[in-house]
Amino acid sequence: DTVPCDSLDALCAGADALVHTAIRKDIIARVPMQRLVDTLDYHSSPEEAAATAQRAGMTTLVLTHYVPAIAPGGEQEWVDLAATEFEGQIEVGDDLHTVTIGDKE
C-alpha cells in the first residue's frame, strides 16, 4: 500500500516490473463510509501506479489487491485506466499470477 512519492520512484529505478496495489479512487470517493474513504490517503489509483512504472522506465506493470474488487469481465477497464499513464505491458494479477520478464518466468 503506497502512493506516488520520491522514495518509491527511487526503489523502482532499474527494475523491470512493478507489482502494485490499486484502488479506484473515483469509486471509493463516492462511498459514504469515512473509514473506506480514508484509504485513499495511502493507496494508488491504477493511473498513479502506472505513472510510477513509467517514470522508472519499467516494461511491465502488474495491478493487484484491487479495491473495490474487479467484477468478472471488468479487468480491461482497469488496464485502460493504467494505459493512460504507462506504455508497457499491463497485467491484472490475482493470487499466484505468473509474469514472464524477458526469458524468465
CNS distance restraints for C-alpha pairs under 8 A (distance, minus, plus):
assign (resid   1 and name CA) (resid  20 and name CA) 7.83 0.50 0.50
assign (resid   1 and name CA) (resid  21 and name CA) 6.19 0.50 0.50
assign (resid   1 and name CA) (resid  42 and name CA) 6.20 0.50 0.50
assign (resid   1 and name CA) (resid  43 and name CA) 5.35 0.50 0.50
assign (resid   1 and name CA) (resid  44 and name CA) 7.58 0.50 0.50
assign (resid   2 and name CA) (resid  21 and name CA) 7.89 0.50 0.50
assign (resid   2 and name CA) (resid  42 and name CA) 5.21 0.50 0.50
assign (resid   2 and name CA) (resid  43 and name CA) 5.06 0.50 0.50
assign (resid   2 and name CA) (resid  44 and name CA) 6.23 0.50 0.50
assign (resid   3 and name CA) (resid  41 and name CA) 7.65 0.50 0.50
assign (resid   3 and name CA) (resid  42 and name CA) 5.60 0.50 0.50
assign (resid   3 and name CA) (resid  43 and name CA) 5.36 0.50 0.50
assign (resid   3 and name CA) (resid  44 and name CA) 4.89 0.50 0.50
assign (resid   3 and name CA) (resid  48 and name CA) 7.50 0.50 0.50
assign (resid   3 and name CA) (resid  49 and name CA) 7.91 0.50 0.50
assign (resid   4 and name CA) (resid   8 and name CA) 6.55 0.50 0.50
assign (resid   4 and name CA) (resid   9 and name CA) 7.55 0.50 0.50
assign (resid   4 and name CA) (resid  44 and name CA) 7.07 0.50 0.50
assign (resid   4 and name CA) (resid  48 and name CA) 6.57 0.50 0.50
assign (resid   4 and name CA) (resid  49 and name CA) 7.37 0.50 0.50
assign (resid   4 and name CA) (resid  52 and name CA) 6.54 0.50 0.50
assign (resid   5 and name CA) (resid   9 and name CA) 6.41 0.50 0.50
assign (resid   6 and name CA) (resid  10 and name CA) 6.21 0.50 0.50
assign (resid   7 and name CA) (resid  11 and name CA) 6.32 0.50 0.50
assign (resid   8 and name CA) (resid  12 and name CA) 6.21 0.50 0.50
assign (resid   8 and name CA) (resid  52 and name CA) 7.88 0.50 0.50
assign (resid   9 and name CA) (resid  13 and name CA) 6.26 0.50 0.50
assign (resid   9 and name CA) (resid  52 and name CA) 6.46 0.50 0.50
assign (resid   9 and name CA) (resid  55 and name CA) 7.33 0.50 0.50
assign (resid   9 and name CA) (resid  56 and name CA) 6.47 0.50 0.50
assign (resid  12 and name CA) (resid  18 and name CA) 7.39 0.50 0.50
assign (resid  12 and name CA) (resid  52 and name CA) 7.99 0.50 0.50
assign (resid  12 and name CA) (resid  53 and name CA) 7.47 0.50 0.50
assign (resid  12 and name CA) (resid  56 and name CA) 5.84 0.50 0.50
assign (resid  13 and name CA) (resid  56 and name CA) 5.06 0.50 0.50
assign (resid  13 and name CA) (resid  57 and name CA) 7.57 0.50 0.50
assign (resid  14 and name CA) (resid  56 and name CA) 6.89 0.50 0.50
assign (resid  14 and name CA) (resid  57 and name CA) 7.56 0.50 0.50
assign (resid  14 and name CA) (resid  58 and name CA) 7.62 0.50 0.50
assign (resid  15 and name CA) (resid  56 and name CA) 7.50 0.50 0.50
assign (resid  15 and name CA) (resid  58 and name CA) 6.23 0.50 0.50
assign (resid  16 and name CA) (resid  57 and name CA) 7.78 0.50 0.50
assign (resid  16 and name CA) (resid  58 and name CA) 4.75 0.50 0.50
assign (resid  16 and name CA) (resid  59 and name CA) 5.52 0.50 0.50
assign (resid  16 and name CA) (resid  60 and name CA) 6.44 0.50 0.50
assign (resid  16 and name CA) (resid 101 and name CA) 7.30 0.50 0.50
assign (resid  17 and name CA) (resid  53 and name CA) 7.61 0.50 0.50
assign (resid  17 and name CA) (resid  58 and name CA) 5.61 0.50 0.50
assign (resid  17 and name CA) (resid  59 and name CA) 6.10 0.50 0.50
assign (resid  17 and name CA) (resid  60 and name CA) 4.59 0.50 0.50
assign (resid  17 and name CA) (resid  61 and name CA) 5.68 0.50 0.50
assign (resid  17 and name CA) (resid  62 and name CA) 7.50 0.50 0.50
assign (resid  17 and name CA) (resid 101 and name CA) 7.67 0.50 0.50
assign (resid  18 and name CA) (resid  53 and name CA) 6.35 0.50 0.50
assign (resid  18 and name CA) (resid  58 and name CA) 7.33 0.50 0.50
assign (resid  18 and name CA) (resid  60 and name CA) 6.46 0.50 0.50
assign (resid  18 and name CA) (resid  61 and name CA) 4.96 0.50 0.50
assign (resid  18 and name CA) (resid  62 and name CA) 6.12 0.50 0.50
assign (resid  19 and name CA) (resid  61 and name CA) 6.07 0.50 0.50
assign (resid  19 and name CA) (resid  62 and name CA) 4.64 0.50 0.50
assign (resid  19 and name CA) (resid  63 and name CA) 5.98 0.50 0.50
assign (resid  19 and name CA) (resid  64 and name CA) 6.92 0.50 0.50
assign (resid  20 and name CA) (resid  49 and name CA) 6.42 0.50 0.50
assign (resid  20 and name CA) (resid  61 and name CA) 7.48 0.50 0.50
assign (resid  20 and name CA) (resid  62 and name CA) 6.24 0.50 0.50
assign (resid  20 and name CA) (resid  63 and name CA) 5.16 0.50 0.50
assign (resid  20 and name CA) (resid  64 and name CA) 5.89 0.50 0.50
assign (resid  20 and name CA) (resid  65 and name CA) 7.90 0.50 0.50
assign (resid  21 and name CA) (resid  43 and name CA) 7.19 0.50 0.50
assign (resid  21 and name CA) (resid  44 and name CA) 6.92 0.50 0.50
assign (resid  21 and name CA) (resid  49 and name CA) 7.79 0.50 0.50
assign (resid  21 and name CA) (resid  63 and name CA) 5.76 0.50 0.50
assign (resid  21 and name CA) (resid  64 and name CA) 4.77 0.50 0.50
assign (resid  21 and name CA) (resid  65 and name CA) 5.01 0.50 0.50
assign (resid  21 and name CA) (resid  66 and name CA) 6.33 0.50 0.50
assign (resid  22 and name CA) (resid  43 and name CA) 6.64 0.50 0.50
assign (resid  22 and name CA) (resid  44 and name CA) 5.40 0.50 0.50
assign (resid  22 and name CA) (resid  45 and name CA) 5.10 0.50 0.50
assign (resid  22 and name CA) (resid  46 and name CA) 5.30 0.50 0.50
assign (resid  22 and name CA) (resid  49 and name CA) 7.07 0.50 0.50
assign (resid  22 and name CA) (resid  63 and name CA) 6.13 0.50 0.50
assign (resid  22 and name CA) (resid  64 and name CA) 6.26 0.50 0.50
assign (resid  22 and name CA) (resid  65 and name CA) 6.38 0.50 0.50
assign (resid  22 and name CA) (resid  66 and name CA) 5.20 0.50 0.50
assign (resid  22 and name CA) (resid  67 and name CA) 6.65 0.50 0.50
assign (resid  23 and name CA) (resid  28 and name CA) 7.83 0.50 0.50
assign (resid  23 and name CA) (resid  40 and name CA) 7.69 0.50 0.50
assign (resid  23 and name CA) (resid  43 and name CA) 6.25 0.50 0.50
assign (resid  23 and name CA) (resid  44 and name CA) 5.95 0.50 0.50
assign (resid  23 and name CA) (resid  45 and name CA) 4.88 0.50 0.50
assign (resid  23 and name CA) (resid  46 and name CA) 6.76 0.50 0.50
assign (resid  23 and name CA) (resid  66 and name CA) 5.64 0.50 0.50
assign (resid  23 and name CA) (resid  67 and name CA) 4.63 0.50 0.50
assign (resid  23 and name CA) (resid  68 and name CA) 6.75 0.50 0.50
assign (resid  24 and name CA) (resid  28 and name CA) 6.23 0.50 0.50
assign (resid  24 and name CA) (resid  45 and name CA) 5.57 0.50 0.50
assign (resid  24 and name CA) (resid  46 and name CA) 7.12 0.50 0.50
assign (resid  24 and name CA) (resid  66 and name CA) 7.86 0.50 0.50
assign (resid  24 and name CA) (resid  67 and name CA) 6.24 0.50 0.50
assign (resid  24 and name CA) (resid  68 and name CA) 6.79 0.50 0.50
assign (resid  25 and name CA) (resid  29 and name CA) 5.74 0.50 0.50
assign (resid  25 and name CA) (resid  40 and name CA) 6.46 0.50 0.50
assign (resid  25 and name CA) (resid  45 and name CA) 6.04 0.50 0.50
assign (resid  26 and name CA) (resid  30 and name CA) 7.18 0.50 0.50
assign (resid  27 and name CA) (resid  31 and name CA) 7.13 0.50 0.50
assign (resid  27 and name CA) (resid  68 and name CA) 7.97 0.50 0.50
assign (resid  28 and name CA) (resid  36 and name CA) 7.05 0.50 0.50
assign (resid  28 and name CA) (resid  37 and name CA) 6.12 0.50 0.50
assign (resid  28 and name CA) (resid  40 and name CA) 7.75 0.50 0.50
assign (resid  28 and name CA) (resid  67 and name CA) 7.98 0.50 0.50
assign (resid  28 and name CA) (resid  68 and name CA) 7.59 0.50 0.50
assign (resid  29 and name CA) (resid  37 and name CA) 5.79 0.50 0.50
assign (resid  29 and name CA) (resid  40 and name CA) 7.80 0.50 0.50
assign (resid  31 and name CA) (resid  36 and name CA) 7.47 0.50 0.50
assign (resid  31 and name CA) (resid  37 and name CA) 7.00 0.50 0.50
assign (resid  32 and name CA) (resid  37 and name CA) 7.81 0.50 0.50
assign (resid  33 and name CA) (resid  37 and name CA) 6.30 0.50 0.50
assign (resid  34 and name CA) (resid  38 and name CA) 5.97 0.50 0.50
assign (resid  35 and name CA) (resid  39 and name CA) 7.01 0.50 0.50
assign (resid  36 and name CA) (resid  40 and name CA) 7.68 0.50 0.50
assign (resid  39 and name CA) (resid  43 and name CA) 6.25 0.50 0.50
assign (resid  40 and name CA) (resid  44 and name CA) 7.46 0.50 0.50
assign (resid  44 and name CA) (resid  48 and name CA) 5.52 0.50 0.50
assign (resid  44 and name CA) (resid  49 and name CA) 5.88 0.50 0.50
assign (resid  45 and name CA) (resid  49 and name CA) 6.20 0.50 0.50
assign (resid  46 and name CA) (resid  50 and name CA) 6.05 0.50 0.50
assign (resid  46 and name CA) (resid  63 and name CA) 7.28 0.50 0.50
assign (resid  46 and name CA) (resid  78 and name CA) 6.61 0.50 0.50
assign (resid  46 and name CA) (resid  79 and name CA) 7.81 0.50 0.50
assign (resid  46 and name CA) (resid  81 and name CA) 6.09 0.50 0.50
assign (resid  46 and name CA) (resid  82 and name CA) 4.92 0.50 0.50
assign (resid  47 and name CA) (resid  51 and name CA) 6.11 0.50 0.50
assign (resid  47 and name CA) (resid  81 and name CA) 5.81 0.50 0.50
assign (resid  47 and name CA) (resid  82 and name CA) 4.57 0.50 0.50
assign (resid  47 and name CA) (resid  83 and name CA) 7.54 0.50 0.50
assign (resid  47 and name CA) (resid  84 and name CA) 6.78 0.50 0.50
assign (resid  47 and name CA) (resid  85 and name CA) 5.84 0.50 0.50
assign (resid  48 and name CA) (resid  52 and name CA) 6.29 0.50 0.50
assign (resid  48 and name CA) (resid  82 and name CA) 7.79 0.50 0.50
assign (resid  48 and name CA) (resid  85 and name CA) 7.72 0.50 0.50
assign (resid  49 and name CA) (resid  53 and name CA) 6.44 0.50 0.50
assign (resid  49 and name CA) (resid  63 and name CA) 7.97 0.50 0.50
assign (resid  49 and name CA) (resid  82 and name CA) 7.38 0.50 0.50
assign (resid  50 and name CA) (resid  54 and name CA) 6.12 0.50 0.50
assign (resid  50 and name CA) (resid  61 and name CA) 6.85 0.50 0.50
assign (resid  50 and name CA) (resid  82 and name CA) 5.20 0.50 0.50
assign (resid  50 and name CA) (resid  83 and name CA) 7.21 0.50 0.50
assign (resid  50 and name CA) (resid  85 and name CA) 5.40 0.50 0.50
assign (resid  50 and name CA) (resid  86 and name CA) 5.08 0.50 0.50
assign (resid  51 and name CA) (resid  55 and name CA) 6.09 0.50 0.50
assign (resid  51 and name CA) (resid  82 and name CA) 7.98 0.50 0.50
assign (resid  51 and name CA) (resid  85 and name CA) 5.08 0.50 0.50
assign (resid  51 and name CA) (resid  86 and name CA) 6.06 0.50 0.50
assign (resid  52 and name CA) (resid  56 and name CA) 6.37 0.50 0.50
assign (resid  53 and name CA) (resid  57 and name CA) 6.33 0.50 0.50
assign (resid  53 and name CA) (resid  58 and name CA) 5.39 0.50 0.50
assign (resid  53 and name CA) (resid  59 and name CA) 7.92 0.50 0.50
assign (resid  53 and name CA) (resid  60 and name CA) 7.67 0.50 0.50
assign (resid  53 and name CA) (resid  61 and name CA) 6.54 0.50 0.50
assign (resid  53 and name CA) (resid  86 and name CA) 6.91 0.50 0.50
assign (resid  54 and name CA) (resid  58 and name CA) 6.11 0.50 0.50
assign (resid  54 and name CA) (resid  85 and name CA) 6.97 0.50 0.50
assign (resid  54 and name CA) (resid  86 and name CA) 5.25 0.50 0.50
assign (resid  54 and name CA) (resid  87 and name CA) 7.10 0.50 0.50
assign (resid  54 and name CA) (resid  88 and name CA) 7.86 0.50 0.50
assign (resid  58 and name CA) (resid  88 and name CA) 7.22 0.50 0.50
assign (resid  59 and name CA) (resid  88 and name CA) 4.92 0.50 0.50
assign (resid  59 and name CA) (resid  89 and name CA) 6.17 0.50 0.50
assign (resid  60 and name CA) (resid  88 and name CA) 5.59 0.50 0.50
assign (resid  60 and name CA) (resid  89 and name CA) 4.69 0.50 0.50
assign (resid  60 and name CA) (resid  90 and name CA) 5.92 0.50 0.50
assign (resid  60 and name CA) (resid  91 and name CA) 7.72 0.50 0.50
assign (resid  60 and name CA) (resid 101 and name CA) 7.85 0.50 0.50
assign (resid  61 and name CA) (resid  88 and name CA) 7.28 0.50 0.50
assign (resid  61 and name CA) (resid  89 and name CA) 6.23 0.50 0.50
assign (resid  61 and name CA) (resid  90 and name CA) 4.86 0.50 0.50
assign (resid  61 and name CA) (resid  91 and name CA) 6.25 0.50 0.50
assign (resid  62 and name CA) (resid  90 and name CA) 5.87 0.50 0.50
assign (resid  62 and name CA) (resid  91 and name CA) 4.69 0.50 0.50
assign (resid  62 and name CA) (resid  92 and name CA) 5.71 0.50 0.50
assign (resid  62 and name CA) (resid  93 and name CA) 5.94 0.50 0.50
assign (resid  63 and name CA) (resid  90 and name CA) 7.56 0.50 0.50
assign (resid  63 and name CA) (resid  91 and name CA) 6.23 0.50 0.50
assign (resid  63 and name CA) (resid  92 and name CA) 5.00 0.50 0.50
assign (resid  63 and name CA) (resid  93 and name CA) 5.87 0.50 0.50
assign (resid  64 and name CA) (resid  92 and name CA) 6.32 0.50 0.50
assign (resid  64 and name CA) (resid  93 and name CA) 5.28 0.50 0.50
assign (resid  64 and name CA) (resid  94 and name CA) 6.27 0.50 0.50
assign (resid  65 and name CA) (resid  94 and name CA) 7.62 0.50 0.50
assign (resid  66 and name CA) (resid  70 and name CA) 6.71 0.50 0.50
assign (resid  70 and name CA) (resid  74 and name CA) 5.88 0.50 0.50
assign (resid  70 and name CA) (resid  75 and name CA) 6.51 0.50 0.50
assign (resid  71 and name CA) (resid  75 and name CA) 7.61 0.50 0.50
assign (resid  74 and name CA) (resid  78 and name CA) 7.30 0.50 0.50
assign (resid  75 and name CA) (resid  79 and name CA) 6.46 0.50 0.50
assign (resid  75 and name CA) (resid  92 and name CA) 6.58 0.50 0.50
assign (resid  76 and name CA) (resid  80 and name CA) 5.96 0.50 0.50
assign (resid  77 and name CA) (resid  81 and name CA) 6.32 0.50 0.50
assign (resid  78 and name CA) (resid  82 and name CA) 6.39 0.50 0.50
assign (resid  78 and name CA) (resid  92 and name CA) 7.79 0.50 0.50
assign (resid  79 and name CA) (resid  83 and name CA) 6.04 0.50 0.50
assign (resid  79 and name CA) (resid  90 and name CA) 6.24 0.50 0.50
assign (resid  79 and name CA) (resid  91 and name CA) 7.04 0.50 0.50
assign (resid  79 and name CA) (resid  92 and name CA) 7.17 0.50 0.50
assign (resid  80 and name CA) (resid  84 and name CA) 6.72 0.50 0.50
assign (resid  81 and name CA) (resid  85 and name CA) 7.82 0.50 0.50
assign (resid  82 and name CA) (resid  86 and name CA) 6.17 0.50 0.50
assign (resid  82 and name CA) (resid  90 and name CA) 7.46 0.50 0.50
assign (resid  83 and name CA) (resid  87 and name CA) 6.38 0.50 0.50
assign (resid  83 and name CA) (resid  90 and name CA) 7.46 0.50 0.50
assign (resid  93 and name CA) (resid  97 and name CA) 5.35 0.50 0.50
assign (resid  93 and name CA) (resid  98 and name CA) 7.98 0.50 0.50
assign (resid  98 and name CA) (resid 105 and name CA) 7.00 0.50 0.50
assign (resid  99 and name CA) (resid 105 and name CA) 6.03 0.50 0.50
assign (resid 100 and name CA) (resid 104 and name CA) 5.73 0.50 0.50
assign (resid 100 and name CA) (resid 105 and name CA) 4.27 0.50 0.50
assign (resid 101 and name CA) (resid 105 and name CA) 6.18 0.50 0.50
